[in-house]
Amino acid sequence: MLILDRNETSCFNWSLVQKETFPNEYNNLNVREDFDLLFQDQIDQAKLKESFRSSSREPNQAVRKFLWKRILLPTDSSQAKLTMDKYTQKISVLFGKHLNLKAELPDFVDPDHLCFYYLNQSGKEAVFRLLNVLASVHPDITFAPLLAPLASLFLHYMTEQECFACLLSVIESNNKITQTDIHWITTNYVFRRFAQKYALNSYEYLLEGLYRETNDTETCFDVLDHWQSWIFEYLPFDYVLNIVDCFLLEGQKVLYRFGLAILDLFYKSSMGRSLGLKVNCMRDFCAKIPVPFDRMLKTAFGYRNMSRKDIDNVFQSEEKAIKKMRSNKSENARPEVDYKKKIYSAILGPFIKSHLIQDLEENHRKLSVLSLNQKSSCSSLSVGKGSSWTAPLKKLVNPSKKWYMNSQSGSTHSFHHHHHPQSHLNLPSFSVETIGSNILSPEQITAIWRWLPSRYQILELQLTYSTNIHGCRLMTLFDKIEFYQSTILVVKTTTNSIFGAFCSTPWSERIGTQRTFRPRFFGNGETFLFELAPKVEKYEWVGKTSKGETTNAQEMFMYADGDKLIVGGGCEKGVGLLINSDLIYGRSGMCETFNNQILGTEADFEIAVLEVLSFKSAEN
């Protein structure tokens, strides 16, 4: 149980906070409320939630020394200590015993939107160290710009080691922050959907006002898509702290609520003014917000029927739409129109503006997804200079071309079908060296190519997932590959065995139509297992050679849940290939579906590298 020392003079970690710039009214300890809820063996979540939603806490309130640690860290202090010790060991390895090596920003951080608040130089260096250690522990994180401001806020009230333990807790929670490019993009579209539902007048006022001033639709959406920076970057320090209190307890849904509240309060404070809005209008409003936090709090939690389930449903719908569009070809895309003209019509015709704004968003979504495709094709996922919190949306788009204008042939703003010349069907029609595999040699790729169904042999392979690039987490793997029609899974073990599977059905079929997991095998008879080292062998579905009907046990092609991935099953025998959720360990055995031998040299194996290849022009 935590004990508050009443003799302490401050709740801040002054070794990392710049006292000279810190507001004087917060320099002394405020003990007006001891918050008994936090000092019980088990926190009463309902009561704490009610308290956070109805009142605010000062930055210098005594309870802040323990508040976030109590919410995030386990009650077992020994477990938290192990995590902190792990961090101490990590930084000594990465930055030297005396921490004299300079820390660079990891790729998942947005360098243009770092928020240090009142940290001094030592505090800023601690943030850099924390982010680098998190990158080494979680290489699967590709874009998580909220980690930087959270690290900075935590360091105002705790040690560097405690901050690391708290950040790990945030990362490993399923409903706190987004950790990939596509999830970050999805949050922006979810916010738009809720803005249309709960704050439609405010939403349209902002977009139309910005367009009158800028005459540029990209800028309009860019301002809107910075809604999370309204919270973490622009608001006063005490507002941010109280929002983070709610966020750490309740998760991402709180951020949507406060984003909507800011949008509504901006609209109400701007009523009666001219419609033209400057690009920095939201920044200026938040920095000098004329509304007390208690009113913002009441507004944020006044939106009805906005449960976590509702948010999850919208998120999953938007994520699915983006992933689908990510793999669409140009002939499936909507015809291009002059969207600049359409948004101008929306300003002149308010009675139809909602539908036109939705059209604009749909085209903007296509631009976003195309940019994401271009980014994912690069070997590095870094966020370079000049990026922004919407960098995944348009980082690689030619800024001289407007997304709403008709594109000529060759424009980067259209989906194109890749045509490949017909060649001998047993040989790839592309340069196998360009795939970028760290496992397969050109000869091994050619061997797989000969085994594929003929309709795939006119297509082009691409590296879609690699543990060397994307980290070792099954959910990240599915995030990258699940909507490709067919994929090739390749494993290299620590004993240099190479084997895998051709999976002829999208892995998204593990999810039902209601976005719920269905524990069942799926797939078809085109699926097969193969070995490439130490021997070369293909194991086809037994149904291709059987003279009679196959049994259910012989039609167990593919299976996946949160713990494992399986190719090949059976009732009496084992599984053909099983990969654990950590993508580090696996198992192979004889199975009834493929009647295969054990893949590789050992039934239980350790993975050195795992890769997934997909087809660039396969139907989706």
Summary of the structure (lengths in Angstrom):
residues: 620
radius of gyration: 26.8
end to end distance: 54.3
largest distance: 85.9
contacts: 1938
relative contact order: 0.08
helix: 46%
strand: 10%
